[in-house]
Amino acid sequence: MCGNNMSAPLPAIVPAARKATAAVIFLHGLGDTGYVKASLCPIRLIGEQTVFQPGLFLHAYSAIFRFDIHGLSPEADEDEAGIKRASENIKALIDQEVKNGIPSHRIMLGGFSQGGALSLYTALTTQQKLAGVVALSCWLPLRKSFPQAAASGANKDMHVLQCHGDADPLVPFIFGVQTAEKMKSLINPANITFKSYRGLPHSACPEEMIDVKRFIEKQLPAIRDE
């Protein structure tokens, strides 16, 4: 296409093909269908009310990881309570994966649009050290609350892959650029990778998915002799 209210429906899990040594929690955008490549066999993939589809894809949706969007201008009001509530639900998923035996530094957050925004916010505010974040076509929510909102330095050295189409009409490309600059002021700037895709609207493309796959494989390498 280039050119903790856990009483709600629980996220489904695509199990690893062999014993899981890592996990990726991926959140799609508001109203999206949330298709994500899921072909990394030692990694458990967790989506929002996920249904495994033929062809190794995740299909996801759930309201417990949502917040209201009042506007996408720099001065638009933000749903602070909703953002924090949704973030706490993601943190609960992280804690559950740790209880399941996956160390937090082998857990990665990711998402598209609102899902990517929530992933960035959660990674900056969690006490758990994470493997990194994949942030697609998104922004940093409550950006004016940082750096004060970053209560711990657990992820000051985490790696972040940000991807954004330069023809995005919903989340303007400049928002992605500004978010990358803001992130560089909050964590190790050398660990921020920002990739742009010519002609790409508010969507994804094969080139971007290849970049995401390579990033995940680099940050969550297979563990031998399990």
C-alpha positions in Angstrom: 0.0 0.0 0.0 3.0 2.3 -0.4 2.4 5.3 -2.5 -6.9 -2.5 34.9 -10.3 -3.3 33.8 -9.4 -6.8 32.9 -13.1 -7.9 33.1 -13.4 -6.9 29.5 -12.7 -9.5 26.8 -9.1 -10.7 27.4 -6.4 -10.5 24.8 -6.0 -13.8 22.9 -2.5 -15.2 22.3 -0.7 -16.6 19.3 1.6 -19.1 20.9 5.2 -19.6 19.9 5.9 -22.6 17.7 8.3 -23.8 20.4 8.9 -22.7 24.0 8.4 -18.9 24.1 11.5 -17.0 25.2 10.0 -13.5 24.4 6.7 -11.7 23.8 5.5 -8.9 21.6 2.4 -7.0 22.7 0.9 -5.3 19.7 -1.9 -2.8 19.7 -3.7 -1.6 16.5 -5.3 1.7 15.8 -8.8 2.9 16.7 -11.4 1.1 14.6 -8.7 -0.8 12.7 -8.7 -4.5 12.0 -5.1 -4.9 13.2 -3.3 -7.3 10.9 0.3 -8.0 12.0 2.8 -10.4 10.7 3.3 -13.3 13.2 6.0 -15.5 12.0 8.7 -15.3 14.7 8.5 -18.8 16.2 10.2 -18.4 19.6 8.2 -15.3 20.3 4.6 -15.2 21.8 2.5 -12.6 20.1 -0.3 -10.9 22.1 -2.9 -8.8 20.4 -6.2 -7.2 21.4 -8.9 -9.9 21.4 -6.8 -11.7 18.8 -8.0 -14.4 16.4 -5.3 -16.4 14.6 -5.9 -16.3 10.8 -4.5 -18.6 8.1 -1.3 -17.0 6.7 0.2 -16.2 10.0 -1.6 -13.0 10.9 -3.1 -11.4 14.0 -6.5 -9.9 14.0 -7.3 -7.8 17.0 -9.8 -5.5 18.7 -10.7 -4.7 22.3 -11.9 -1.5 24.1 -9.7 -2.0 27.2 -6.7 -0.6 25.4 -8.5 2.5 24.0 -8.7 6.2 24.9 -10.7 9.0 23.4 -9.1 11.2 20.7 -10.5 14.7 20.8 -8.3 15.9 18.0 -4.8 15.5 16.4 -3.6 19.1 16.4 -0.7 20.0 18.7 -3.0 21.9 21.1 -5.9 19.4 21.1 -7.3 18.3 24.5 -6.2 14.8 25.5 -8.0 12.1 27.3 -5.5 11.9 30.2 -7.6 9.6 32.4 -8.3 7.2 29.4 -4.6 7.2 28.4 -3.5 6.3 31.9 -6.2 3.7 32.3 -5.3 2.0 29.0 -1.6 2.1 29.9 -2.3 0.4 33.2 -4.0 -2.4 31.3 -0.9 -2.8 29.1 1.3 -2.9 32.2 -0.9 -5.7 33.6 -0.3 -7.7 30.5 3.5 -7.1 30.9 3.3 -8.3 34.5 1.3 -11.4 33.5 4.0 -12.3 30.9 6.7 -11.9 33.6 4.7 -14.3 35.8 4.5 -16.7 32.9 8.3 -16.8 32.9 9.3 -14.3 30.3 11.7 -11.6 31.7 10.5 -8.1 31.0 13.6 -7.3 29.0 12.4 -9.9 26.5 9.0 -8.2 26.1 8.5 -5.7 23.4 5.6 -3.3 22.9 4.3 -2.2 19.6 1.4 -0.6 17.8 -0.1 1.3 15.0 -1.6 4.8 15.3 -3.4 5.0 18.7 -1.8 1.6 19.6 1.7 2.9 18.8 1.0 6.1 20.9 -0.1 4.0 23.8 3.0 1.7 23.5 5.3 4.7 23.7 3.6 6.2 26.7 3.5 2.9 28.5 7.2 2.2 27.8 8.2 5.5 29.3 6.1 5.1 32.4 6.5 1.5 33.3 8.9 0.3 36.0 9.6 -2.8 33.9 12.7 -2.8 31.7 11.5 -3.7 28.2 13.1 -4.9 25.0 11.9 -1.9 23.0 9.0 -0.4 21.1 7.7 -0.5 17.5 5.8 2.7 17.0 4.0 3.0 13.6 2.2 6.1 12.3 1.8 7.5 15.8 2.6 10.2 18.3 3.5 10.5 22.0 0.4 11.2 24.2 0.6 13.6 27.1 3.9 14.8 25.7 3.9 17.9 27.9 3.9 15.7 31.0 7.4 14.5 30.2 10.1 14.1 31.4 8.4 14.4 34.8 5.9 11.6 33.9 8.8 9.2 33.3 8.9 8.1 37.0 11.8 5.6 36.4 14.8 5.3 34.2 14.1 1.6 33.5 13.9 2.2 29.7 16.2 5.2 29.2 18.3 2.9 27.0 15.6 1.0 25.2 15.5 0.8 21.4 12.6 2.4 19.5 11.7 1.9 15.9 9.4 4.7 14.6 7.9 4.4 11.1 5.7 6.9 9.4 4.3 7.5 5.9 5.1 11.0 4.5 1.6 11.1 3.0 -0.3 10.4 6.2 -3.5 12.5 6.2 -4.7 11.5 9.7 -1.5 11.6 11.8 0.6 14.1 9.9 4.2 13.1 9.1 5.4 16.1 11.0 3.9 14.6 14.2 6.0 11.6 13.7 9.1 13.7 13.2 8.4 15.8 16.3 7.7 12.6 18.3 11.1 11.2 17.4 12.8 14.4 18.5 10.9 14.4 21.8 11.8 10.8 22.3 15.5 11.6 21.8 15.2 14.1 24.6 13.8 11.4 27.0 15.9 8.3 26.2 19.3 7.6 24.6 19.0 9.3 21.2 21.3 6.8 19.6 18.6 4.1 20.2 15.9 5.9 18.2 15.4 4.9 14.6 13.0 6.9 12.5 12.0 5.6 9.1 9.8 7.4 6.5 8.0 5.8 3.6 7.4 7.9 0.5 3.8 8.2 -0.6 2.4 6.0 2.3 -0.8 7.2 3.8 -2.2 6.2 7.3 -1.4 2.6 6.6 1.4 0.0 6.3 3.4 -1.4 3.4 5.7 -4.4 2.8 8.9 -2.4 3.1 7.8 -1.2 6.5 6.8 -4.7 7.7 10.3 -5.9 6.7 11.8 -3.2 8.8 9.6 -4.1 11.7 10.5 -7.8 11.4 14.2 -7.0 11.3 14.0 -4.8 14.3 12.1 -7.4 16.4 14.6 -10.1 15.4 17.5 -7.9 16.3 16.1 -6.8 19.7 14.7 -10.2 20.6 17.3 -12.7 19.2 16.6 -16.4 19.5 18.0 -17.9 22.6 19.9 -21.1 21.9 20.1 -24.2 24.1 16.8 -23.4 25.8 
